[in-house]
């Protein structure tokens, strides 16, 4: 009698992910369930792969029979583990992927823990499994930092989720300092934004800094509740600071701020979020962090975030034809967002086994990148006329390389900016006069 195989599953045992991505769609197409008879013995749990199945997969994939058997064995054990986890509703089976951990041999391991456990208990378990008791770690699930003092159940940590683990500085003093600095930064941003929010509400002292929220056309968003305005201010400020960390390649700090910004954005109504592209940009940046940290295991969260981003961009910029006209009017300033979106969608599609979709999306990204290219000679020619490099670049991108149309774009854009400047000056003068004259006895403005 054949003894059942070990139930431990790590990428160290089978690390040919490309082969798995090729085999898995074939099994799904032919509706082959490896966890059921005849592939799994119902009495002993032993695996049994008929020669016809192995040879058929070999013919389509082009690998050796030994590699195909290893791939089938890995997929079967993985399916059995998922089924076993579903039977225990209180037990979570999590895939833990480590990043930046030098003394860990396995890049991916499985751990089991109760959904009623706290983040701190999960932290201790992972530290023991990865031999990181002398280091602090950060745990990220679906783009959000796992809070140590909260239950996993309340943090939307579900079975089969991927936990990205990042090791922070080895020195206890340095790691504590890094945690404190990030927490203090988030707290300082929230306090500063609250001050700006109060100033915007009162408008009683023009010497104070104020913050106005506008849409893509520069129109101030006035139909916002007090709580929505505050949450939106905090979210945008946290997002912008997170992007500065992203540019510095400090992905851990960036994700920490992006997570807080995501929580703040979720306090706003869907109608408001659909009128601006900020939430779509945040989801795009979170998935971009996944890419930079080579975290391709949490594909489901990446897919959901890219869908939100795509939906948001369509509502803000319109369909393909309307989008092109809007981007040309903007000087193609936002075209890079669609290059990043389609590039990330292509990577997600590839790792999900949808290679045809991946190829088409890469083609879209390449075409959009081509539309942004400009000839250096034309750029120099416009700059010699007295225009800035930024104006010349935006003009040429808007006119798709036509110099005459580019100059018209620059002149029109300068006119619009001057109108906005005069309107802003008039608004400030009006508020200054209102503050000078005060209000009537009925509390109305003069």
N, C-alpha and C positions, 0 to 999 in steps of 0.2 A: 504494500500500500504506500502510495506516495504521501510524504508528510506535507502538511500545508505550509506555504511559504511564510516568511516573517511578515508582520504587518507594519513594520516601520517603513516610512516613506520619506526619503530625502533626495534632494537633487544630486547629492554626492553619489547615490546608487546609480542613477541614470540621469545624465546631464545633457543628453542630446535633445534639446528642446525643439529644434527644427524638425527632427524626425517625429516627435510627438504631435507637432502641429500638422504634419502631413498625414499621420495615421488616424488621428481623432476624427477628421471630417469623413474619411472613408467608412469608419464604423457607424457614424451617425447616418450616412447616406444609405447604408445597407441595413440599418436598424439592428445592429449587432449589439447585444447587451452582455458584456463580458462577466457581469456579476450574477448571471442566471445560468441554469443548465442549458446546453451541455458544457459551457466553458468553465463553470464553477460547480464542483460536486456538492450537492445539497447536504450530504452527510458529513463529509470530512472537510469541506471548504477548499479542497485542493484544486488547482487550476488545470485546465485541459484545453489545449489549443489544437484543433484538427489541422493536419498538414495542408488540406485544401485552403483553409483560411490563411495560414502563414504564407503559402506560395502565391495566393491571390494578392495579398498586400505587398509582397516582395515585387511582384510584377509591376504594380502601379507606382510604388515608391522608389524602387531601384536599390534597396539596401539588402544586406545579407540576412539569411534566415535567423541567425543568432541575434542580430540587432532588432529584428521584428519581434522575436519572442520576448526580449527584454522590454520593448516598448509596450507590448500587449500586457505583460505581467505588471508593469508599472501602472498602466491605466486601469487594470482590473482592481488592484489593491487600492488605488485612489478612490474608485467608485464605491468599493466596499466600506471604506472608512467614512465616506460621506453618508452612506445609508445608515451606518451604525450611529453616527452623530445625530441624525435626525430622530432616531428612536429615543434619545435622551434629550428632552426639551430643555432641561436645566444645565446640560453640559455643552460647553462650547469647544469645538475643535478648531484651533486657529493655526494658520500658516504664518510662521515668523521668518521674516527675511532680514538678515543683518547687513548693515552697510557701514564701512569704515571700521570694522572690528578685525584687527590684525591677527588675534590669537584664536579665531574661530575657524575650524576647518569646514563646517557645513554652512553654505550660504543660505540654506532654507531648511527649517525643521518644523515639525508639528508639535503643538502643545495642547493639552486639554485642561479646562478650568470651568468652574461653575459660573453661570451668568450672574449669580448673586455676589460674586467676588468683586472686590474693589480694584481700581487701577493699581494701587500699591501692591496688592497680592500678585497681580499679573506681572508687575515689574520684578518682584522677588523671584518668581518662577522662571522668567526669561533669563535673569541674571545667573541663576543656578544652571540652567540648561546650556547657556553659552559661556559659562565660566567667566562671568563679568562681575563677580561680587566686589571687586576692588574699584569698579567704575560705575558712574551714573549713566543712565540711558534715557533716551527719549523715544516714546512709542507713538506712531502715527497710524491711524486707521481711517480709510476713506477721506484723506485730506485733513483730518482733524487730530489734534493732539489729545491723547488719552489722559484725562485728569486723574491723579492718584487718589483723591479723596471721594470719588464718585463711583457708583456701581457700574459694572460693564453693561448691564442691561439698560441703564438709563442713558448710556452714551452711544446707543445704536451699534454696539459690537455684536455681530451675529456669527453663527457657526460658519466655518469655511472662509471667514474673512482673512485678509492678509494684513499682518501687523509689520510695518516697517520700523526697524530698530536702528537707531543711530547712537553711537557712543560719543559722549561729550568728553571734554578734557579729562585725562587720567587723574590729575591733581585734584584732591577733594576741594581745596580752596578755589582752584580755577573753575571747576565745574559749578560750585555753589555761586561763585561770582557771575558766571555766564547765565545761570538761571535767574539770579537776582536782577542782572542788567536787563534781560529780556522782559521780565515781569514789570520792572520799574519803567521801562520804555513804554510798554502797553498802557500802564496806569497813567503815565505822564501825558500820552497822546489823548487818552479819554478825558483827562482833566482839562487839558488845553482846548479840546474841541467843545467841551461843555461851556467854557468861558466864551468862546466864539458864538456858540448857540445862544447864550443869554444876551450877548451884545446884539445879535441879530434880532432877538425878540424885543428888546427895549428900545434900541435905536435912539437913545437919549444923549449919547456922547459920541460925536463923530471922531473924537481923538482916539477912541478905542478901536482895536482891530475887529473887523467884522467879516463874515463869510456868507456869500450868496451862492445858492445852488441853481444852476441853469441846465437846460437840455442841450442837445447837439447844435441847435441853432442860436444858442446864447440867450434864450428866453428864460427868465427866472421862474422856477417852479414854486408857485404860490399856494397851490391846492394840496398842501401837505399838512398832516396833523403835527402837533408839537413833538410827539414821540418819534414819528417817522423822520422828521427833519433832523432830530438829534442823532438817531440811529444811522441815517444816511451820511451825516457829517463824520461820525466816528468811523464808519465803514470805509469811506473814501480816504480818510487820513491814514488809517491802518494799512490799507491796500497800497497807497503810494509809498509809505515807509517800507513796506515789505518788498516792493519792487526795487528799492535802492539796495536792499540786501541781496536780491536776486541778481542784480548787476555785479555785485561783489562776489557772486558765487557762494554766498553763505545760505545754502538752501534750507538748513534747519531753522534759522531765524526767520527766513522768508516765510516758510510754511507756518510757523507759530503765529506770525502777524496775519497771514492770509486766513488762517483758521478763525481768529478773532473777528476779522472783517466779514467772513462768511456768516458767522453767528449774528452780526449786526445787520447785515443785508436781509437776513431771513425775518427780521422784525418789521420789515416794510411790506406794503401790499404788493401783490403781483402786478396790479395796474401800473404802479409807480415804477417797478423794476423793469417793466416792458417799454417804458418811455425813454430810458437811457441805456447805454451799453455797459455801464460800470460792472454790473453783476456778471455779465458775459465775459468781460475782460478778466475778472477775478478767477472765474472757473478756468479760463484759458491759461492763466499764469500758474494755477495749482497743478494742472496737468503738465505744463512745461517743467515744473519742479520735478514731477514724477520722472520725466524723460531725462533730466539732467542727473538725477540720482539713480538712473537705470532701474527704476521700479516699474517693471512691466507685469508684475503679478496681479496688481489690483486693477485689472482691466475693467471690471464692471463699473467702478467708481469713475474711472477715466471716461468711459463711454457716456455715462449719465451727465457728467460735467460738460463734455463736448456737445451733447445734444442741447443742453441748456444754452450754451454759448452760441450755437448755430441758430437756435430759435430766437434768441435775443437779437442777434445781428440781422436776421431777416425782418424782424419787427421794426428795428431802428433804421436799417438801410434799405429795406425793400427786397424784392426778388432780384434775380441776376441782372436784368436789364436796368431796373431802377437803381440797383446798387452801383453799377458801373457809372451811371450818370452822376449819382451822388458823390462817388469817389473822385470822378474827374473834376467836379465842382470844388472838391476839397483839395485838389492837387495830388490825388493818390496818397494822401497822408495816412489813410487807414488801410491801404491795400496790404501792408505788411501783416496786419491782423489776420487777414484771410489766408495769406501764405502760411502763417503759423498754424491756423486752424486746420487747413487741409493737410498740412504736413503731419500734424498730430493725429488726425483722423486716419491717415494712411498707415501710420505706425501701429495704431490700435487695431486697424483692420488686418494688418499683416499678422500680428500676434494672435488674432482670433481665428486665423486660418482663411480669411477672405482675401486671397491674394489678388484676385481680379479687381475688387474694390480698391485695394491698396494701390495697385498700379494706376487706376483711373484718378484717384485722389492725388497721387504724386504728380501726375500729368497736369492736373489743375494748379497745384502749387507751383510747378515749374513755369507754366504759362503766366501766372500772376506775377511771379518774380521777374519774368522777361519784360512784362509791361512796365515795371519799375526802373528798368535799366535806361540810362541816358548816355548819349555820346559826349565825351569830354570836350570835343571841339565846339559843340553847340553850347555847352555850359559856359565855356570861356567866352564865347562870342556874346552871350547875353550879359555876362558879368562886366565885360568891357563897356557896355552901355550904361553902367552905373548902378546896376541892381545887385543885391546881395546874393551870396551862394545859395542860401535857403530859398529865396524868391525864385532864382533861376531854376533850381532843381524842381521845385513844386510846379512851376509854370510848364517846364518841358514834360513832366510826367502827366500833367493834366491834358496837354495838347498832343501827347504821344509823339513828341519830337519835333513838332511844327514850331519854328521860331516865332513867326508872326502871331500865331494864336497864343503862344506862351507869353509874349509881351502883353497881349490884350488881357490875359488872365491876371498877370501881375498888376496891371493898372487897375483893373476892376477890384482885385483883392485889396489893394491899397485904399480905394474909395470906400469899400465896405468897412474896413478897419477904422477909417477916419470917422465914418458915420457912427460906429459903435462908441468911439472915444467921445464924440460930442454928446451922444445920448447919455453916456455915463456921467459926463461933467454936468449935464442938465439935471440929472437925477440927484447927484450929490448937492447941487446948489438948491434944489427944491427942498431936500431934507434939511439943509442948513437953515433955510428960511423958516421951515416949519418949527424947528427947534428954537429959533429966535423968537417967533411970535407965540409959541405955545398953543394952547387949545382954548376953545370957548368954554363957557360955564357948563354946557352940555357934554363937554369932553370931546367935541368934534374938532378936526383940524381947520385952521383958517384957509 
